[in-house]
Amino acid sequence: MYFPNELKQEAGVNLERLIIEMCDLGPSARPTIDEVVERLQRMQKQNF
């Protein structure tokens, strides 16, 4: 079984890391909706 920190270390792609952070059990550790949108927009720009 993986723990959040181990999952973050294994996540090689930004999207994987973001998904793991969004599923964090601690509400204060989760990114806000605005942060999620901003990060997704940056990822989209990097791919085009």
mmCIF file of the N, C-alpha and C atoms, coordinates in Angstrom:
data_MODEL
# 
_entry.id   MODEL 
# 
loop_
_atom_site.group_PDB 
_atom_site.id 
_atom_site.type_symbol 
_atom_site.label_atom_id 
_atom_site.label_alt_id 
_atom_site.label_comp_id 
_atom_site.label_asym_id 
_atom_site.label_entity_id 
_atom_site.label_seq_id 
_atom_site.pdbx_PDB_ins_code 
_atom_site.Cartn_x 
_atom_site.Cartn_y 
_atom_site.Cartn_z 
_atom_site.occupancy 
_atom_site.B_iso_or_equiv 
_atom_site.pdbx_formal_charge 
_atom_site.auth_seq_id 
_atom_site.auth_comp_id 
_atom_site.auth_asym_id 
_atom_site.auth_atom_id 
_atom_site.pdbx_PDB_model_num 
ATOM 1   N N  . MET A 1 1  ? 0.849   -1.194 0.000   1.00 0.00 ? 1  MET A N  1 
ATOM 2   C CA . MET A 1 1  ? 0.000   0.000  0.000   1.00 0.00 ? 1  MET A CA 1 
ATOM 3   C C  . MET A 1 1  ? 0.882   1.241  0.000   1.00 0.00 ? 1  MET A C  1 
ATOM 4   N N  . TYR A 1 2  ? 0.522   2.201  -0.827  1.00 0.00 ? 2  TYR A N  1 
ATOM 5   C CA . TYR A 1 2  ? 1.266   3.450  -0.905  1.00 0.00 ? 2  TYR A CA 1 
ATOM 6   C C  . TYR A 1 2  ? 0.694   4.480  0.058   1.00 0.00 ? 2  TYR A C  1 
ATOM 7   N N  . PHE A 1 3  ? 1.574   5.341  0.543   1.00 0.00 ? 3  PHE A N  1 
ATOM 8   C CA . PHE A 1 3  ? 1.166   6.483  1.339   1.00 0.00 ? 3  PHE A CA 1 
ATOM 9   C C  . PHE A 1 3  ? 1.307   7.718  0.456   1.00 0.00 ? 3  PHE A C  1 
ATOM 10  N N  . PRO A 1 4  ? 0.622   8.804  0.773   1.00 0.00 ? 4  PRO A N  1 
ATOM 11  C CA . PRO A 1 4  ? 0.640   9.983  -0.097  1.00 0.00 ? 4  PRO A CA 1 
ATOM 12  C C  . PRO A 1 4  ? 2.037   10.446 -0.508  1.00 0.00 ? 4  PRO A C  1 
ATOM 13  N N  . ASN A 1 5  ? 2.986   10.498 0.420   1.00 0.00 ? 5  ASN A N  1 
ATOM 14  C CA . ASN A 1 5  ? 4.327   10.965 0.067   1.00 0.00 ? 5  ASN A CA 1 
ATOM 15  C C  . ASN A 1 5  ? 4.995   10.029 -0.917  1.00 0.00 ? 5  ASN A C  1 
ATOM 16  N N  . GLU A 1 6  ? 4.795   8.719  -0.745  1.00 0.00 ? 6  GLU A N  1 
ATOM 17  C CA . GLU A 1 6  ? 5.373   7.757  -1.675  1.00 0.00 ? 6  GLU A CA 1 
ATOM 18  C C  . GLU A 1 6  ? 4.734   7.903  -3.050  1.00 0.00 ? 6  GLU A C  1 
ATOM 19  N N  . LEU A 1 7  ? 3.430   8.142  -3.079  1.00 0.00 ? 7  LEU A N  1 
ATOM 20  C CA . LEU A 1 7  ? 2.745   8.338  -4.355  1.00 0.00 ? 7  LEU A CA 1 
ATOM 21  C C  . LEU A 1 7  ? 3.275   9.580  -5.063  1.00 0.00 ? 7  LEU A C  1 
ATOM 22  N N  . LYS A 1 8  ? 3.495   10.643 -4.313  1.00 0.00 ? 8  LYS A N  1 
ATOM 23  C CA . LYS A 1 8  ? 4.010   11.871 -4.914  1.00 0.00 ? 8  LYS A CA 1 
ATOM 24  C C  . LYS A 1 8  ? 5.392   11.638 -5.511  1.00 0.00 ? 8  LYS A C  1 
ATOM 25  N N  . GLN A 1 9  ? 6.211   10.847 -4.829  1.00 0.00 ? 9  GLN A N  1 
ATOM 26  C CA . GLN A 1 9  ? 7.546   10.561 -5.343  1.00 0.00 ? 9  GLN A CA 1 
ATOM 27  C C  . GLN A 1 9  ? 7.476   9.716  -6.606  1.00 0.00 ? 9  GLN A C  1 
ATOM 28  N N  . GLU A 1 10 ? 6.502   8.827  -6.693  1.00 0.00 ? 10 GLU A N  1 
ATOM 29  C CA . GLU A 1 10 ? 6.354   7.954  -7.853  1.00 0.00 ? 10 GLU A CA 1 
ATOM 30  C C  . GLU A 1 10 ? 5.722   8.673  -9.044  1.00 0.00 ? 10 GLU A C  1 
ATOM 31  N N  . ALA A 1 11 ? 5.012   9.739  -8.776  1.00 0.00 ? 11 ALA A N  1 
ATOM 32  C CA . ALA A 1 11 ? 4.312   10.453 -9.853  1.00 0.00 ? 11 ALA A CA 1 
ATOM 33  C C  . ALA A 1 11 ? 5.323   11.210 -10.703 1.00 0.00 ? 11 ALA A C  1 
ATOM 34  N N  . GLY A 1 12 ? 5.457   10.790 -11.927 1.00 0.00 ? 12 GLY A N  1 
ATOM 35  C CA . GLY A 1 12 ? 6.417   11.434 -12.803 1.00 0.00 ? 12 GLY A CA 1 
ATOM 36  C C  . GLY A 1 12 ? 5.803   12.541 -13.635 1.00 0.00 ? 12 GLY A C  1 
ATOM 37  N N  . VAL A 1 13 ? 4.518   12.501 -13.812 1.00 0.00 ? 13 VAL A N  1 
ATOM 38  C CA . VAL A 1 13 ? 3.836   13.461 -14.672 1.00 0.00 ? 13 VAL A CA 1 
ATOM 39  C C  . VAL A 1 13 ? 3.090   14.463 -13.794 1.00 0.00 ? 13 VAL A C  1 
ATOM 40  N N  . ASN A 1 14 ? 3.084   15.714 -14.235 1.00 0.00 ? 14 ASN A N  1 
ATOM 41  C CA . ASN A 1 14 ? 2.413   16.767 -13.463 1.00 0.00 ? 14 ASN A CA 1 
ATOM 42  C C  . ASN A 1 14 ? 0.954   16.450 -13.189 1.00 0.00 ? 14 ASN A C  1 
ATOM 43  N N  . LEU A 1 15 ? 0.263   15.863 -14.163 1.00 0.00 ? 15 LEU A N  1 
ATOM 44  C CA . LEU A 1 15 ? -1.148  15.548 -13.975 1.00 0.00 ? 15 LEU A CA 1 
ATOM 45  C C  . LEU A 1 15 ? -1.326  14.492 -12.891 1.00 0.00 ? 15 LEU A C  1 
ATOM 46  N N  . GLU A 1 16 ? -0.466  13.491 -12.886 1.00 0.00 ? 16 GLU A N  1 
ATOM 47  C CA . GLU A 1 16 ? -0.537  12.464 -11.839 1.00 0.00 ? 16 GLU A CA 1 
ATOM 48  C C  . GLU A 1 16 ? -0.343  13.092 -10.465 1.00 0.00 ? 16 GLU A C  1 
ATOM 49  N N  . ARG A 1 17 ? 0.628   13.969 -10.363 1.00 0.00 ? 17 ARG A N  1 
ATOM 50  C CA . ARG A 1 17 ? 0.917   14.638 -9.082  1.00 0.00 ? 17 ARG A CA 1 
ATOM 51  C C  . ARG A 1 17 ? -0.278  15.474 -8.635  1.00 0.00 ? 17 ARG A C  1 
ATOM 52  N N  . LEU A 1 18 ? -0.890  16.185 -9.565  1.00 0.00 ? 18 LEU A N  1 
ATOM 53  C CA . LEU A 1 18 ? -2.050  17.019 -9.242  1.00 0.00 ? 18 LEU A CA 1 
ATOM 54  C C  . LEU A 1 18 ? -3.210  16.166 -8.743  1.00 0.00 ? 18 LEU A C  1 
ATOM 55  N N  . ILE A 1 19 ? -3.475  15.061 -9.416  1.00 0.00 ? 19 ILE A N  1 
ATOM 56  C CA . ILE A 1 19 ? -4.566  14.174 -9.001  1.00 0.00 ? 19 ILE A CA 1 
ATOM 57  C C  . ILE A 1 19 ? -4.316  13.641 -7.602  1.00 0.00 ? 19 ILE A C  1 
ATOM 58  N N  . ILE A 1 20 ? -3.090  13.237 -7.320  1.00 0.00 ? 20 ILE A N  1 
ATOM 59  C CA . ILE A 1 20 ? -2.753  12.724 -5.990  1.00 0.00 ? 20 ILE A CA 1 
ATOM 60  C C  . ILE A 1 20 ? -2.963  13.807 -4.939  1.00 0.00 ? 20 ILE A C  1 
ATOM 61  N N  . GLU A 1 21 ? -2.522  15.029 -5.230  1.00 0.00 ? 21 GLU A N  1 
ATOM 62  C CA . GLU A 1 21 ? -2.699  16.134 -4.282  1.00 0.00 ? 21 GLU A CA 1 
ATOM 63  C C  . GLU A 1 21 ? -4.175  16.437 -4.052  1.00 0.00 ? 21 GLU A C  1 
ATOM 64  N N  . MET A 1 22 ? -4.991  16.329 -5.096  1.00 0.00 ? 22 MET A N  1 
ATOM 65  C CA . MET A 1 22 ? -6.422  16.603 -4.964  1.00 0.00 ? 22 MET A CA 1 
ATOM 66  C C  . MET A 1 22 ? -7.118  15.564 -4.085  1.00 0.00 ? 22 MET A C  1 
ATOM 67  N N  . CYS A 1 23 ? -6.552  14.378 -3.980  1.00 0.00 ? 23 CYS A N  1 
ATOM 68  C CA . CYS A 1 23 ? -7.156  13.296 -3.191  1.00 0.00 ? 23 CYS A CA 1 
ATOM 69  C C  . CYS A 1 23 ? -6.623  13.245 -1.768  1.00 0.00 ? 23 CYS A C  1 
ATOM 70  N N  . ASP A 1 24 ? -5.763  14.179 -1.401  1.00 0.00 ? 24 ASP A N  1 
ATOM 71  C CA . ASP A 1 24 ? -5.179  14.188 -0.059  1.00 0.00 ? 24 ASP A CA 1 
ATOM 72  C C  . ASP A 1 24 ? -6.282  14.268 0.985   1.00 0.00 ? 24 ASP A C  1 
ATOM 73  N N  . LEU A 1 25 ? -6.121  13.514 2.054   1.00 0.00 ? 25 LEU A N  1 
ATOM 74  C CA . LEU A 1 25 ? -7.141  13.476 3.103   1.00 0.00 ? 25 LEU A CA 1 
ATOM 75  C C  . LEU A 1 25 ? -7.220  14.768 3.908   1.00 0.00 ? 25 LEU A C  1 
ATOM 76  N N  . GLY A 1 26 ? -6.125  15.483 4.009   1.00 0.00 ? 26 GLY A N  1 
ATOM 77  C CA . GLY A 1 26 ? -6.112  16.725 4.770   1.00 0.00 ? 26 GLY A CA 1 
ATOM 78  C C  . GLY A 1 26 ? -6.595  17.882 3.919   1.00 0.00 ? 26 GLY A C  1 
ATOM 79  N N  . PRO A 1 27 ? -7.743  18.473 4.242   1.00 0.00 ? 27 PRO A N  1 
ATOM 80  C CA . PRO A 1 27 ? -8.295  19.555 3.410   1.00 0.00 ? 27 PRO A CA 1 
ATOM 81  C C  . PRO A 1 27 ? -7.322  20.708 3.187   1.00 0.00 ? 27 PRO A C  1 
ATOM 82  N N  . SER A 1 28 ? -6.503  21.022 4.175   1.00 0.00 ? 28 SER A N  1 
ATOM 83  C CA . SER A 1 28 ? -5.571  22.139 4.007   1.00 0.00 ? 28 SER A CA 1 
ATOM 84  C C  . SER A 1 28 ? -4.427  21.782 3.064   1.00 0.00 ? 28 SER A C  1 
ATOM 85  N N  . ALA A 1 29 ? -4.190  20.496 2.846   1.00 0.00 ? 29 ALA A N  1 
ATOM 86  C CA . ALA A 1 29 ? -3.121  20.060 1.942   1.00 0.00 ? 29 ALA A CA 1 
ATOM 87  C C  . ALA A 1 29 ? -3.584  20.008 0.492   1.00 0.00 ? 29 ALA A C  1 
ATOM 88  N N  . ARG A 1 30 ? -4.898  19.992 0.283   1.00 0.00 ? 30 ARG A N  1 
ATOM 89  C CA . ARG A 1 30 ? -5.436  19.916 -1.083  1.00 0.00 ? 30 ARG A CA 1 
ATOM 90  C C  . ARG A 1 30 ? -5.367  21.280 -1.750  1.00 0.00 ? 30 ARG A C  1 
ATOM 91  N N  . PRO A 1 31 ? -5.068  21.308 -3.056  1.00 0.00 ? 31 PRO A N  1 
ATOM 92  C CA . PRO A 1 31 ? -5.073  22.596 -3.761  1.00 0.00 ? 31 PRO A CA 1 
ATOM 93  C C  . PRO A 1 31 ? -6.499  23.123 -3.907  1.00 0.00 ? 31 PRO A C  1 
ATOM 94  N N  . THR A 1 32 ? -6.613  24.433 -3.959  1.00 0.00 ? 32 THR A N  1 
ATOM 95  C CA . THR A 1 32 ? -7.930  25.041 -4.173  1.00 0.00 ? 32 THR A CA 1 
ATOM 96  C C  . THR A 1 32 ? -8.346  24.835 -5.632  1.00 0.00 ? 32 THR A C  1 
ATOM 97  N N  . ILE A 1 33 ? -9.607  25.081 -5.914  1.00 0.00 ? 33 ILE A N  1 
ATOM 98  C CA . ILE A 1 33 ? -10.112 24.963 -7.284  1.00 0.00 ? 33 ILE A CA 1 
ATOM 99  C C  . ILE A 1 33 ? -9.336  25.904 -8.207  1.00 0.00 ? 33 ILE A C  1 
ATOM 100 N N  . ASP A 1 34 ? -9.079  27.119 -7.740  1.00 0.00 ? 34 ASP A N  1 
ATOM 101 C CA . ASP A 1 34 ? -8.335  28.083 -8.553  1.00 0.00 ? 34 ASP A CA 1 
ATOM 102 C C  . ASP A 1 34 ? -6.932  27.570 -8.869  1.00 0.00 ? 34 ASP A C  1 
ATOM 103 N N  . GLU A 1 35 ? -6.270  26.963 -7.875  1.00 0.00 ? 35 GLU A N  1 
ATOM 104 C CA . GLU A 1 35 ? -4.939  26.400 -8.100  1.00 0.00 ? 35 GLU A CA 1 
ATOM 105 C C  . GLU A 1 35 ? -4.985  25.260 -9.110  1.00 0.00 ? 35 GLU A C  1 
ATOM 106 N N  . VAL A 1 36 ? -6.002  24.422 -9.000  1.00 0.00 ? 36 VAL A N  1 
ATOM 107 C CA . VAL A 1 36 ? -6.153  23.298 -9.932  1.00 0.00 ? 36 VAL A CA 1 
ATOM 108 C C  . VAL A 1 36 ? -6.332  23.821 -11.353 1.00 0.00 ? 36 VAL A C  1 
ATOM 109 N N  . VAL A 1 37 ? -7.206  24.797 -11.526 1.00 0.00 ? 37 VAL A N  1 
ATOM 110 C CA . VAL A 1 37 ? -7.461  25.364 -12.855 1.00 0.00 ? 37 VAL A CA 1 
ATOM 111 C C  . VAL A 1 37 ? -6.183  25.983 -13.419 1.00 0.00 ? 37 VAL A C  1 
ATOM 112 N N  . GLU A 1 38 ? -5.476  26.730 -12.600 1.00 0.00 ? 38 GLU A N  1 
ATOM 113 C CA . GLU A 1 38 ? -4.242  27.379 -13.040 1.00 0.00 ? 38 GLU A CA 1 
ATOM 114 C C  . GLU A 1 38 ? -3.198  26.343 -13.469 1.00 0.00 ? 38 GLU A C  1 
ATOM 115 N N  . ARG A 1 39 ? -3.038  25.311 -12.680 1.00 0.00 ? 39 ARG A N  1 
ATOM 116 C CA . ARG A 1 39 ? -2.053  24.277 -13.014 1.00 0.00 ? 39 ARG A CA 1 
ATOM 117 C C  . ARG A 1 39 ? -2.443  23.522 -14.278 1.00 0.00 ? 39 ARG A C  1 
ATOM 118 N N  . LEU A 1 40 ? -3.733  23.234 -14.443 1.00 0.00 ? 40 LEU A N  1 
ATOM 119 C CA . LEU A 1 40 ? -4.188  22.557 -15.660 1.00 0.00 ? 40 LEU A CA 1 
ATOM 120 C C  . LEU A 1 40 ? -3.956  23.438 -16.891 1.00 0.00 ? 40 LEU A C  1 
ATOM 121 N N  . GLN A 1 41 ? -4.190  24.736 -16.758 1.00 0.00 ? 41 GLN A N  1 
ATOM 122 C CA . GLN A 1 41 ? -3.950  25.647 -17.873 1.00 0.00 ? 41 GLN A CA 1 
ATOM 123 C C  . GLN A 1 41 ? -2.465  25.694 -18.234 1.00 0.00 ? 41 GLN A C  1 
ATOM 124 N N  . ARG A 1 42 ? -1.585  25.710 -17.219 1.00 0.00 ? 42 ARG A N  1 
ATOM 125 C CA . ARG A 1 42 ? -0.145  25.697 -17.490 1.00 0.00 ? 42 ARG A CA 1 
ATOM 126 C C  . ARG A 1 42 ? 0.267   24.412 -18.199 1.00 0.00 ? 42 ARG A C  1 
ATOM 127 N N  . MET A 1 43 ? -0.289  23.279 -17.747 1.00 0.00 ? 43 MET A N  1 
ATOM 128 C CA . MET A 1 43 ? 0.025   21.997 -18.381 1.00 0.00 ? 43 MET A CA 1 
ATOM 129 C C  . MET A 1 43 ? -0.430  21.998 -19.832 1.00 0.00 ? 43 MET A C  1 
ATOM 130 N N  . GLN A 1 44 ? -1.605  22.568 -20.080 1.00 0.00 ? 44 GLN A N  1 
ATOM 131 C CA . GLN A 1 44 ? -2.134  22.613 -21.435 1.00 0.00 ? 44 GLN A CA 1 
ATOM 132 C C  . GLN A 1 44 ? -1.228  23.452 -22.337 1.00 0.00 ? 44 GLN A C  1 
ATOM 133 N N  . LYS A 1 45 ? -0.743  24.589 -21.833 1.00 0.00 ? 45 LYS A N  1 
ATOM 134 C CA . LYS A 1 45 ? 0.151   25.447 -22.612 1.00 0.00 ? 45 LYS A CA 1 
ATOM 135 C C  . LYS A 1 45 ? 1.466   24.737 -22.919 1.00 0.00 ? 45 LYS A C  1 
ATOM 136 N N  . GLN A 1 46 ? 1.964   23.938 -21.976 1.00 0.00 ? 46 GLN A N  1 
ATOM 137 C CA . GLN A 1 46 ? 3.224   23.226 -22.177 1.00 0.00 ? 46 GLN A CA 1 
ATOM 138 C C  . GLN A 1 46 ? 3.098   22.168 -23.266 1.00 0.00 ? 46 GLN A C  1 
ATOM 139 N N  . ASN A 1 47 ? 1.911   21.626 -23.439 1.00 0.00 ? 47 ASN A N  1 
ATOM 140 C CA . ASN A 1 47 ? 1.715   20.559 -24.414 1.00 0.00 ? 47 ASN A CA 1 
ATOM 141 C C  . ASN A 1 47 ? 1.433   21.076 -25.820 1.00 0.00 ? 47 ASN A C  1 
ATOM 142 N N  . PHE A 1 48 ? 1.233   22.388 -25.966 1.00 0.00 ? 48 PHE A N  1 
ATOM 143 C CA . PHE A 1 48 ? 0.932   22.936 -27.297 1.00 0.00 ? 48 PHE A CA 1 
ATOM 144 C C  . PHE A 1 48 ? 1.973   23.910 -27.741 1.00 0.00 ? 48 PHE A C  1 
# 
